[in-house]
């Protein structure tokens, strides 16, 4: 049912089913619609229009999955797909505006930034665009595209009163993460884009912008390193696989930085990056609590 692609970091490069992330999109959408019909998550009171968090989140996830499938089919260039998540921000703009979401970003021990209406039409779309693309750019190793986003979502759920929105999607994503980490499946672009938009949308709906920005810092660092390298040297990041371990001869991404003249197994690299993401997620959670 799913196209097979070679696993570049396994001996013999076995063919693995790709694009299983679309199952996450379908399951999450059904789950969120059920949440809506059962009335488990109520719409905020005293709003100017009837809005529903489950339906808004489902719409964003559907768009993320469609965007990923479009990229798989057409192999879109980055200058096009980088701005596509802006469209997914439209339902979030409506939700945030009509529910009277806070337009202030609180920086612990520094200051409070008041954006006003600029938050709805500029800041929010930029958040969605950056988070979605950053999550999509940190991949290429078994488990990396699935385990790290799951850690961030779990951290946000700890802080959110609407955690029920992500219980089903997270559990299903963890099942995919298990098979992905063990080299049985790939979630593909449909999965990475969908989970990226999930993270951004859930954080906006739960008003956890600061926690998200802290938790996502390893992704931002990776994306910045890749983009700066491409801009200045026109070269892409890549690792060398000797049949057992990964290594790199440059530092053009988070993966190549970790494996720079340091041979590590694929699972070791994924474990290190997951630990880094976990540390920043904990810091994000603590920033909200403190």
C-alpha positions as CSV (number, residue, x, y, z in Angstrom):
1,X,0.0,0.0,0.0
2,X,2.9,2.4,0.7
3,X,5.9,3.1,-1.5
4,X,9.2,1.6,-0.3
5,X,12.4,3.6,-0.1
6,X,15.9,2.4,0.9
7,X,17.1,2.8,4.5
8,X,20.4,4.7,3.9
9,X,21.8,3.9,7.3
10,X,21.4,0.1,7.4
11,X,23.6,-2.5,5.9
12,X,22.4,-3.5,2.4
13,X,20.0,-0.5,2.4
14,X,16.8,-2.5,2.9
15,X,13.5,-1.2,1.4
16,X,11.2,0.3,4.1
17,X,7.6,1.4,3.7
18,X,7.4,5.2,3.5
19,X,4.6,7.7,4.2
20,X,3.0,6.0,7.2
21,X,2.6,9.5,8.7
22,X,-0.7,9.7,6.7
23,X,-2.2,7.2,9.2
24,X,-1.5,9.6,12.0
25,X,-3.3,12.3,10.1
26,X,-6.4,10.1,9.6
27,X,-6.5,8.8,13.1
28,X,-6.0,12.2,14.7
29,X,-8.7,13.8,12.6
30,X,-11.2,11.1,13.5
31,X,-10.2,11.3,17.2
32,X,-10.6,15.1,17.3
33,X,-14.0,15.0,15.5
34,X,-15.2,12.5,18.1
35,X,-13.9,14.8,20.9
36,X,-16.0,17.6,19.3
37,X,-19.2,15.6,18.8
38,X,-19.0,14.2,22.3
39,X,-18.6,17.7,23.7
40,X,-15.6,16.7,25.8
41,X,-13.8,20.0,25.1
42,X,-16.1,22.9,25.3
43,X,-15.7,26.1,23.3
44,X,-14.5,29.1,25.4
45,X,-17.3,31.2,26.8
46,X,-18.1,34.8,25.8
47,X,-16.5,34.6,22.3
48,X,-17.5,36.6,19.3
49,X,-18.0,33.5,17.1
50,X,-18.5,29.8,17.6
51,X,-15.1,28.2,17.5
52,X,-13.9,24.8,18.5
53,X,-10.4,23.8,19.5
54,X,-10.8,20.1,18.3
55,X,-12.0,21.2,14.8
56,X,-9.3,23.9,14.5
57,X,-6.6,21.4,15.4
58,X,-8.0,18.8,13.0
59,X,-8.0,21.3,10.2
60,X,-4.4,22.2,10.9
61,X,-3.3,18.5,11.0
62,X,-5.2,17.8,7.8
63,X,-3.4,20.6,6.0
64,X,0.0,19.4,7.4
65,X,-0.6,15.9,6.0
66,X,-1.8,17.3,2.6
67,X,1.3,19.5,2.4
68,X,3.5,16.6,3.2
69,X,1.9,14.4,0.5
70,X,2.2,17.2,-2.0
71,X,5.9,17.4,-1.2
72,X,6.3,13.6,-1.6
73,X,4.5,13.7,-5.0
74,X,6.0,16.9,-6.5
75,X,9.3,17.2,-4.5
76,X,8.7,20.8,-3.9
77,X,11.6,23.2,-3.5
78,X,12.2,24.8,-0.1
79,X,11.5,28.3,-1.4
80,X,7.9,27.1,-2.0
81,X,7.1,24.8,0.8
82,X,8.8,27.0,3.4
83,X,5.8,29.4,3.2
84,X,3.0,26.8,2.8
85,X,2.4,26.5,6.5
86,X,1.2,30.1,6.5
87,X,-2.0,28.9,5.0
88,X,-2.4,26.4,7.9
89,X,-2.3,29.4,10.3
90,X,-5.6,30.8,9.0
91,X,-7.8,28.7,11.3
92,X,-5.5,29.5,14.2
93,X,-5.8,33.2,13.5
94,X,-9.6,32.9,13.7
95,X,-9.5,30.8,16.9
96,X,-7.0,33.1,18.7
97,X,-8.8,36.3,17.6
98,X,-12.3,35.1,18.5
99,X,-11.3,33.6,21.9
100,X,-9.5,36.7,22.9
101,X,-6.1,35.0,23.1
102,X,-3.3,36.9,24.9
103,X,-1.2,38.9,22.6
104,X,1.7,39.2,25.0
105,X,4.8,37.1,25.0
106,X,6.4,36.9,28.5
107,X,10.1,36.5,28.6
108,X,11.1,35.2,32.1
109,X,13.2,37.6,34.1
110,X,13.5,39.9,31.0
111,X,10.4,41.6,29.8
112,X,6.8,41.2,28.5
113,X,6.4,41.9,24.8
114,X,3.0,43.3,23.8
115,X,2.1,42.8,20.2
116,X,-1.6,43.7,20.0
117,X,-3.3,42.8,16.7
118,X,0.1,42.2,15.1
119,X,0.2,38.9,17.0
120,X,-2.8,37.5,15.1
121,X,-1.7,38.5,11.6
122,X,2.1,38.4,11.8
123,X,3.5,36.7,14.9
124,X,1.2,33.7,14.9
125,X,1.6,32.8,11.2
126,X,5.4,33.2,11.6
127,X,5.4,30.8,14.6
128,X,3.5,28.2,12.6
129,X,5.8,28.6,9.6
130,X,9.1,28.4,11.6
131,X,8.0,25.5,13.9
132,X,6.6,23.3,11.0
133,X,9.7,23.8,8.8
134,X,12.1,23.4,11.7
135,X,10.6,20.0,12.7
136,X,10.7,18.8,9.1
137,X,14.4,19.7,8.8
138,X,15.5,17.6,11.7
139,X,15.2,14.1,10.3
140,X,16.9,11.5,8.3
141,X,17.6,9.0,11.0
142,X,15.2,6.3,12.3
143,X,13.2,7.6,15.2
144,X,14.5,11.2,15.0
145,X,11.3,12.5,13.2
146,X,9.0,10.8,15.7
147,X,10.6,10.6,19.2
148,X,11.7,14.2,19.5
149,X,8.3,15.7,18.5
150,X,6.6,13.3,21.0
151,X,8.8,14.6,23.8
152,X,7.7,18.2,23.1
153,X,4.0,17.4,22.8
154,X,4.2,15.5,26.1
155,X,5.8,18.5,27.8
156,X,3.1,20.8,26.4
157,X,0.4,18.4,27.6
158,X,1.7,18.7,31.2
159,X,0.9,22.4,31.1
160,X,-2.3,22.4,29.1
161,X,-5.8,22.1,30.5
162,X,-6.8,20.9,27.1
163,X,-4.4,17.9,27.2
164,X,-7.3,15.6,26.1
165,X,-6.9,17.0,22.6
166,X,-3.5,15.2,22.2
167,X,-4.0,12.0,24.2
168,X,-5.2,9.9,21.2
169,X,-2.8,11.5,18.6
170,X,0.2,11.2,20.9
171,X,-0.5,7.5,21.7
172,X,-0.9,6.7,18.0
173,X,2.3,8.7,17.2
174,X,4.2,6.8,19.9
175,X,3.2,3.5,18.1
176,X,4.6,4.9,14.9
177,X,7.7,6.1,16.8
178,X,8.3,2.5,18.0
179,X,8.3,1.1,14.5
180,X,10.2,4.0,13.1
181,X,13.0,3.8,15.7
182,X,13.4,0.1,14.9
183,X,13.7,0.7,11.2
184,X,10.3,-0.8,10.2
185,X,8.6,2.2,8.8
186,X,9.2,5.9,7.7
187,X,6.6,8.5,8.5
188,X,7.6,10.6,5.5
189,X,6.9,14.2,4.8
190,X,3.2,13.7,5.5
191,X,4.1,12.7,9.0
192,X,6.8,15.3,9.7
193,X,4.8,18.2,8.4
194,X,1.6,17.0,10.2
195,X,3.4,16.6,13.6
196,X,5.1,20.0,13.1
197,X,1.8,21.8,12.6
198,X,0.4,19.7,15.5
199,X,3.0,21.1,17.9
200,X,2.6,24.7,16.8
201,X,-1.2,24.5,16.7
202,X,-1.6,22.8,20.1
203,X,0.8,25.4,21.7
204,X,-1.2,28.3,20.3
205,X,-4.5,26.8,21.4
206,X,-3.1,26.1,24.8
207,X,-1.4,29.5,25.0
208,X,2.0,28.0,25.7
209,X,4.0,30.1,23.3
210,X,7.0,30.7,25.6
211,X,7.3,27.1,26.6
212,X,7.2,26.1,22.9
213,X,9.9,28.5,21.9
214,X,12.2,27.1,24.6
215,X,11.5,23.5,23.8
216,X,12.0,24.0,20.1
217,X,15.4,25.7,20.4
218,X,17.4,22.6,19.3
219,X,15.3,22.5,16.2
220,X,15.9,26.2,15.6
221,X,19.6,25.7,16.1
222,X,19.7,22.9,13.6
223,X,17.7,24.8,11.0
224,X,19.8,27.9,11.4
225,X,23.0,25.9,11.0
226,X,21.7,24.2,7.8
227,X,20.4,27.4,6.2
228,X,23.6,29.4,7.0
229,X,25.8,26.7,5.6
230,X,23.7,26.5,2.4
231,X,23.7,30.2,2.1
232,X,27.4,30.8,2.5
233,X,28.9,27.5,1.1
234,X,26.1,26.1,-1.1
235,X,26.8,22.7,0.5
236,X,24.4,20.4,2.3
237,X,24.9,18.4,5.4
238,X,25.5,14.7,5.1
239,X,26.8,11.8,7.2
240,X,29.0,8.9,6.2
241,X,27.8,5.4,7.0
242,X,30.5,2.7,7.1
243,X,28.2,-0.2,7.6
244,X,28.0,0.1,11.4
245,X,28.4,3.7,12.5
246,X,27.8,7.2,11.3
247,X,30.4,9.9,11.2
248,X,30.8,13.3,9.5
249,X,33.6,15.5,8.2
250,X,31.9,18.8,8.7
251,X,29.5,20.6,11.0
252,X,26.5,21.7,8.9
253,X,23.6,20.4,11.0
254,X,22.9,19.1,14.5
255,X,23.5,15.6,13.4
256,X,26.8,16.3,11.7
257,X,27.9,18.4,14.7
258,X,27.3,15.4,17.0
259,X,29.0,12.9,14.7
260,X,31.9,15.2,13.7
261,X,34.9,12.9,13.8
262,X,33.0,10.9,16.3
263,X,31.7,7.5,15.0
264,X,28.3,6.7,16.6
265,X,25.5,4.3,15.8
266,X,22.3,5.6,14.5
267,X,20.4,4.9,17.7
268,X,23.1,6.6,19.7
269,X,22.8,9.8,17.6
270,X,19.0,9.7,18.0
271,X,19.3,9.1,21.7
272,X,21.6,12.1,22.1
273,X,19.4,14.5,20.2
274,X,16.3,13.2,22.0
275,X,18.0,13.9,25.3
276,X,18.9,17.4,24.2
277,X,15.2,18.0,23.2
278,X,14.0,16.6,26.5
279,X,16.3,19.0,28.4
280,X,15.0,22.0,26.6
281,X,11.4,20.8,26.9
282,X,11.8,20.5,30.7
283,X,13.2,24.0,30.7
284,X,10.2,25.1,28.7
285,X,7.8,23.5,31.2
286,X,9.7,25.0,34.2
287,X,9.6,28.5,32.6
288,X,5.8,28.3,32.7
289,X,5.5,26.9,36.2
290,X,8.0,29.3,37.8
